[in-house]
């Protein structure tokens, strides 16, 4: 246990403690509540709102698309090699983020991207039609690239855990396929689905490099604002950056708590 406890202390407890202490210190090291009070400013609340909106949209859409794909490869009757291909792709794509992901989307759907050029050659200018990769919609689309594969990886084992006896028992009692999913399967899977959505929310809420490389700071997000306050030349205020990070830690801790509670509820059905 010693290596694990040491790792948890140096990479979780110590950084979190530093954030909390720094949020209540002024530039001279004295105690202050000003940084916490500054979180009520309009532009900061706007950054939190944008981050939460991006996280919620990508969590919901990613969960829906990922669940359908997970269902297709587990209960949809596809050949085993198709499942292997999808799971392999999901394992790679769920960890493909940051600057490489942003560059990939810029090369594909940017103003001079490959797909943009193909559409333009067909007489459809995506950017004249209102699409813009460097806005809220474009950032959400980019986040979905690693959101729905994560949903597949988590939901595929949960769908595998649905026992055949439950389906047979419901059919013997005269239940239709819709009734089975409504009264048996979905109540069992719902905690896993909601828990994974919470995980997707936290995954998008804490993303930094992808948003920074894609939007260049034009879209106010909490993670980008923290970087600006801690490493910026003009808006340099580490204390405010720490306070913003503490707010994120509180939201993430709540999300993880909800995820753990829902996961415990689902595990009792999959034993």
SULSUL-V753482 format. One record per residue. N is the residue number from 1. SS is DSSP state (2 for helix, 1 for strand, 0 for the rest). PSI is psi in whole degrees, -180 to 180 (999 if undefined). Layout:
n=N ss=SS psi=PSI
n=N ss=SS psi=PSI
This chain:
n=1 ss=0 psi=-20
n=2 ss=2 psi=-48
n=3 ss=2 psi=-40
n=4 ss=2 psi=-45
n=5 ss=2 psi=-38
n=6 ss=2 psi=-42
n=7 ss=2 psi=-46
n=8 ss=2 psi=-37
n=9 ss=2 psi=-49
n=10 ss=2 psi=-26
n=11 ss=2 psi=-5
n=12 ss=2 psi=-60
n=13 ss=2 psi=-48
n=14 ss=2 psi=-47
n=15 ss=2 psi=-41
n=16 ss=2 psi=-40
n=17 ss=2 psi=-38
n=18 ss=2 psi=-39
n=19 ss=2 psi=-45
n=20 ss=2 psi=-45
n=21 ss=2 psi=-45
n=22 ss=2 psi=-29
n=23 ss=2 psi=-22
n=24 ss=0 psi=23
n=25 ss=1 psi=141
n=26 ss=0 psi=-174
n=27 ss=0 psi=-22
n=28 ss=0 psi=1
n=29 ss=0 psi=4
n=30 ss=0 psi=165
n=31 ss=1 psi=138
n=32 ss=0 psi=151
n=33 ss=0 psi=5
n=34 ss=2 psi=-39
n=35 ss=2 psi=-38
n=36 ss=2 psi=-41
n=37 ss=2 psi=-31
n=38 ss=2 psi=-18
n=39 ss=0 psi=-13
n=40 ss=0 psi=-3
n=41 ss=0 psi=150
n=42 ss=2 psi=-45
n=43 ss=2 psi=-28
n=44 ss=2 psi=-43
n=45 ss=2 psi=-35
n=46 ss=2 psi=-39
n=47 ss=2 psi=-43
n=48 ss=2 psi=-41
n=49 ss=2 psi=-44
n=50 ss=2 psi=-44
n=51 ss=2 psi=-42
n=52 ss=2 psi=-39
n=53 ss=2 psi=-46
n=54 ss=2 psi=-42
n=55 ss=2 psi=-43
n=56 ss=2 psi=-45
n=57 ss=2 psi=-48
n=58 ss=2 psi=-31
n=59 ss=2 psi=-43
n=60 ss=2 psi=-51
n=61 ss=2 psi=-44
n=62 ss=2 psi=-38
n=63 ss=2 psi=-42
n=64 ss=2 psi=-52
n=65 ss=2 psi=-42
n=66 ss=2 psi=-37
n=67 ss=2 psi=-42
n=68 ss=2 psi=-41
n=69 ss=2 psi=-39
n=70 ss=2 psi=-40
n=71 ss=2 psi=-40
n=72 ss=2 psi=-39
n=73 ss=2 psi=-12
n=74 ss=2 psi=-47
n=75 ss=0 psi=1
n=76 ss=0 psi=-2
n=77 ss=0 psi=23
n=78 ss=0 psi=156
n=79 ss=0 psi=151
n=80 ss=2 psi=-34
n=81 ss=2 psi=-28
n=82 ss=2 psi=-42
n=83 ss=2 psi=-43
n=84 ss=2 psi=-40
n=85 ss=2 psi=-44
n=86 ss=2 psi=-43
n=87 ss=2 psi=-40
n=88 ss=2 psi=-45
n=89 ss=2 psi=-42
n=90 ss=2 psi=-39
n=91 ss=2 psi=-36
n=92 ss=2 psi=-48
n=93 ss=2 psi=-33
n=94 ss=0 psi=-19
n=95 ss=0 psi=6
n=96 ss=0 psi=100
n=97 ss=0 psi=-169
n=98 ss=0 psi=-154
n=99 ss=2 psi=-41
n=100 ss=2 psi=-39
n=101 ss=2 psi=-44
n=102 ss=2 psi=-44
n=103 ss=2 psi=-39
n=104 ss=2 psi=-42
n=105 ss=2 psi=-35
n=106 ss=2 psi=-40
n=107 ss=2 psi=-23
n=108 ss=2 psi=-48
n=109 ss=2 psi=12
n=110 ss=0 psi=-178
n=111 ss=0 psi=-28
n=112 ss=0 psi=25
n=113 ss=0 psi=169
n=114 ss=2 psi=-51
n=115 ss=2 psi=-39
n=116 ss=2 psi=-42
n=117 ss=2 psi=-38
n=118 ss=2 psi=-43
n=119 ss=2 psi=-40
n=120 ss=2 psi=-37
n=121 ss=2 psi=-23
n=122 ss=0 psi=5
n=123 ss=0 psi=11
n=124 ss=0 psi=112
n=125 ss=0 psi=106
n=126 ss=0 psi=-38
n=127 ss=0 psi=-31
n=128 ss=0 psi=-24
n=129 ss=0 psi=-2
n=130 ss=0 psi=-11
n=131 ss=0 psi=141
n=132 ss=0 psi=117
n=133 ss=0 psi=-23
n=134 ss=0 psi=25
n=135 ss=0 psi=-171
n=136 ss=2 psi=-46
n=137 ss=2 psi=-42
n=138 ss=2 psi=-39
n=139 ss=2 psi=-40
n=140 ss=2 psi=-42
n=141 ss=2 psi=-40
n=142 ss=2 psi=-43
n=143 ss=2 psi=-32
n=144 ss=2 psi=-22
n=145 ss=2 psi=-34
n=146 ss=2 psi=-2
n=147 ss=2 psi=-52
n=148 ss=2 psi=-31
n=149 ss=2 psi=-35
n=150 ss=2 psi=-37
n=151 ss=2 psi=-40
n=152 ss=2 psi=-46
n=153 ss=2 psi=-34
n=154 ss=2 psi=-37
n=155 ss=2 psi=-25
n=156 ss=2 psi=-47
n=157 ss=2 psi=-34
n=158 ss=2 psi=-40
n=159 ss=2 psi=-36
n=160 ss=2 psi=-27
n=161 ss=0 psi=-9
n=162 ss=0 psi=117
n=163 ss=0 psi=141
n=164 ss=2 psi=-31
n=165 ss=2 psi=-33
n=166 ss=2 psi=-42
n=167 ss=2 psi=-44
n=168 ss=2 psi=-40
n=169 ss=2 psi=-40
n=170 ss=2 psi=-38
n=171 ss=2 psi=-37
n=172 ss=2 psi=-28
n=173 ss=0 psi=5
n=174 ss=0 psi=12
n=175 ss=0 psi=142
n=176 ss=0 psi=174
n=177 ss=2 psi=-39
n=178 ss=2 psi=-42
n=179 ss=2 psi=-37
n=180 ss=2 psi=-45
n=181 ss=2 psi=-33
n=182 ss=2 psi=-41
n=183 ss=2 psi=-15
n=184 ss=2 psi=-63
n=185 ss=2 psi=-49
n=186 ss=2 psi=-40
n=187 ss=2 psi=-31
n=188 ss=2 psi=-41
n=189 ss=2 psi=-20
n=190 ss=2 psi=-44
n=191 ss=2 psi=-39
n=192 ss=2 psi=-41
n=193 ss=2 psi=-49
n=194 ss=2 psi=-39
n=195 ss=2 psi=-40
n=196 ss=2 psi=-35
n=197 ss=2 psi=-39
n=198 ss=2 psi=-41
n=199 ss=2 psi=-40
n=200 ss=2 psi=-38
n=201 ss=2 psi=-49
n=202 ss=2 psi=-34
n=203 ss=2 psi=-42
n=204 ss=2 psi=-33
n=205 ss=2 psi=-33
n=206 ss=0 psi=3
n=207 ss=0 psi=139
n=208 ss=0 psi=-56
n=209 ss=2 psi=-41
n=210 ss=2 psi=-47
n=211 ss=2 psi=-40
n=212 ss=2 psi=-44
n=213 ss=2 psi=-30
n=214 ss=2 psi=-46
n=215 ss=2 psi=-19
n=216 ss=0 psi=24
n=217 ss=0 psi=6
n=218 ss=0 psi=-21
n=219 ss=0 psi=122
n=220 ss=0 psi=114
n=221 ss=0 psi=155
n=222 ss=2 psi=-44
n=223 ss=2 psi=-41
n=224 ss=2 psi=-37
n=225 ss=2 psi=-36
n=226 ss=2 psi=-46
n=227 ss=2 psi=-38
n=228 ss=2 psi=-41
n=229 ss=2 psi=-31
n=230 ss=2 psi=-36
n=231 ss=2 psi=4
n=232 ss=0 psi=161
n=233 ss=0 psi=-33
n=234 ss=0 psi=-52
n=235 ss=0 psi=54
n=236 ss=0 psi=111
n=237 ss=0 psi=84
n=238 ss=2 psi=-36
n=239 ss=2 psi=-43
n=240 ss=2 psi=-38
n=241 ss=2 psi=-41
n=242 ss=2 psi=-40
n=243 ss=2 psi=-41
n=244 ss=2 psi=-41
n=245 ss=2 psi=-38
n=246 ss=2 psi=-40
n=247 ss=2 psi=-40
n=248 ss=2 psi=-39
n=249 ss=2 psi=-40
n=250 ss=2 psi=-46
n=251 ss=2 psi=-43
n=252 ss=2 psi=-40
n=253 ss=2 psi=-40
n=254 ss=2 psi=-42
n=255 ss=2 psi=-44
n=256 ss=2 psi=-37
n=257 ss=2 psi=-43
n=258 ss=2 psi=-42
n=259 ss=2 psi=-44
n=260 ss=2 psi=-41
n=261 ss=2 psi=-45
n=262 ss=2 psi=-36
n=263 ss=2 psi=-38
n=264 ss=2 psi=-35
n=265 ss=2 psi=-36
n=266 ss=2 psi=-31
n=267 ss=2 psi=-29
n=268 ss=0 psi=-20
n=269 ss=0 psi=-17
n=270 ss=0 psi=15
n=271 ss=0 psi=999
